[in-house]
Amino acid sequence: MDLIIRAGRDDHRVIAELSAPATTGLRLARAVPFTAIVADAPVAAARPELRETAESAALPFLVDPMTFLLADVQPPAHAWARLPFAGAEALRPADLAHGDVQDELVERVIMFQREQGATLLIPPYVYMGKRDDGWLPVQLSLLRRTARYLERENVDLPVAAIFAASLRQFGPQAQWREGLDAFIARSQELNTRFVGLSLSWSEQGKDSYDTLAMLLTVTRHAAGRAPVIAWRQGLYGAALTAAGAQGYETGPGHSERGMYPTLMSDRRPRPPRPDDDGPNGFGVANVYLGPLGRSLRRADARVLLEDMPMRARLLCQDDACCPDGAGSMVTDWRQHATRARASQLADLARMPQSSWRLNQIARDAERAALIARDASEVLHRGGRDVTVPHASFEHLAAVADAVRAEAGSDVA
Ligand SMILES: [Zn+2]
C-alpha cells in the first residue's frame, strides 16, 4: 500500500530524516514511512534537496505541476506564475481548446518535471468543477497529447494521471461513464502507474452520510478499473484505501484536505491575512491525532494532550516514533504524522480481505466519534473556540459497513 507524502517548502529536512534508513543503508528497525515523495512545482524548484533525498532513497519523485491554477488569476510575481508553463492570467477552456496550445503546454509541463528530476510524470491536469464547464474535453485531450508527446520523445517514465474534479458533479454513478470512466480509459493510452483520484467538495471534515457514501463508492468503482491513489486525501485516505484504493497522498501533518476552489482562490492577488497558514504548511504547526486520523492546530492539540483522560486516548503508542510521548508528538509533529499514517496503512495491509479492512475502518470511526465528542468538550472547557465534528465519523462508520455489506453480496 502506498503512502505518498507531499513535501512542503519547509519539510526537506524532515523528509531526509524519515528517509534515512534507505539513504544510509543502515539496517534500522524502522522502514521509510512513505513510498513516494511529491512536491508542488515551485517547491521542487526551490528545494532540490527533495529530489536528492528521493534519489538516494530510491523512491519515486513527483513534481506536481498544479496546472489547475491555469484557470485562475495569479499574482505575476508568485513562484508558480513564473514557471515556464504557467502564467498570471486566468485561462478558459476555449483558450486551451487548440491542439497546438495543448501540445505546447504538454511539452513545457513535462520538460519542467524532468528538469526537476521527476521519475513519475504528471500530465497537465485541470480542475473540473462542473460537468458542462468545458474542461472535461480539454482534460481528455491533454492526456492523449501527453501520450503522443512521450512516445515521440521516447520518454519511458511512468505516469500518474490526476483526475481533479468536483465530487458532487462527477461522483454520482450516472456520471461515471462520461467522466471518470472516460478519463481512466484515456489514461490507459499512457504508461500509467496509477490514477490519482482527487475529488473535491466543500466543508471537508464535516461530511454527511451521502457525501462519504459517494466518495467511497466512486473510489471503489475506479479501483476496479485501474490502480488508484486517493490524491490530496489526508482525511479519508485510510478509508479509501480500505475501499480499494492502492494508497493515498497527503502532507506530513499539513495539507490534509484538498478543496480545489480554495486552493485556487487562496493564491489570487490580495493582501496577506494575519491568520494565513501559508502554502504547504510553511509557518504552520499541527499535531496529528491518530485515533481521529487528522491533525489539529498545535495550540488546540496541546489543550487535549494536557487533559489526562484525553491524553491517554490520543497518545502515540509507538515508543520508537514518539519516545517522549506527547512532547514528541508536538515537537516532531511531521515525523509523527507520517509514521502514524504509515503504521495505520501497514495494519490495513496485513488484513487479507477488503471486508476486514472496511470493518476496521468502521470500528475505528465509531471510536473516533466518541473521542471527537469528548475532545470538543475539553477544547471548549479550555477556552478554545474549536469543535471536532463527530458526526462525520459516525457517518463514515455506517458507510464503511454498508460498502462492506455490498462487497460481500458481490462475492456471493
Ligand atoms: Zn508518534
Residues whose N, C-alpha, C, O or C-beta is under 5 A from the ligand:
A	BS01	ZN	C316 D318 C321 C322 H336
